[in-house]
């Protein structure tokens, strides 16, 4: 048995969701693909896949083995790329994981520019609302962290921002414009229920605002919600439609604020400050293509964000 080929076949079977699909993708016959995976399982002495009539599922052993296989195959690709190409002729794949909102609003505006510069490098982007927990599984993890972030990972800061309170003009005309944080207790709230925001709000689920004036204590407000979701797009759209007040990134709200669709409520207060990071797996050689991609992000993020900013 060619163990390296068997590893590649096993990985492809998982990615394609079946033996027949993997066979088509690799231009092999289905019986050969099935036999190679069976021989790999026999060699390892454990079942890697649970086979049913409808789909395949990884066993616990298969899931652990897949992570190792991906790392091994990736190292082989890195070695071949380093031997065959210079940084002026990058090739291969960069595996990226990001929260959906970062993939859509942060990464997407830059991928065409990247491709124009490095057409032989494919960006393989996965979405995960809990991307920060998967740093060691990918080449680059795009993640958001609060200003007190102090994790033991290798991470390059890309841009800083803050989260603010917004609402539609029509909603404020109906319900009144809050003048102090405590006024928010009388309003309908559109709550981000993602884990980082829940952690910041604390067990009491109170909205905690920070004053931009030094020496002013934080304000905590009971904020019963009429809508909650992990979808930033849903909450933003509901705010624009006048459903209630929402806490969101200033970067994401800029276009709506510029068009007058949203109003910055309590401009002297913020919900939090945060940083967008590009995190890297620990203990792994950094391939040239990944290093160049990080440099590209560092260079291009300020340009892309400046382009998003409304004209004054």
Secondary structure, 3 states (H helix, E strand, C coil): CCHHHHHHHHHHHHHHCCHHHHHHHHCCCHHHHHHHHHHHHHHHCCCCEEECCCCEEECHHHHHHHHHHHHHHHHHHHHHHHHHCCHHHCCEEEEEEECHHHHHHHHHHHHHHHHHHCCCEEEEEEECCCHHHHHHHCCEEEEEEECCCCCCCEEEEEEEEEEEEEECHHHHHHHCCCCCHHHHHHCCEEEECCHHHHHHHCCCCEEEEEECCCCCCCEEEECCEEEEECCHHHHHHHHHCCCCEEEEEHHHHHHHHHCCCCEEECCCEECEEEEEEEEECCCCCCCHHHHHHHHHHHHHHHHHHHHHCCCC
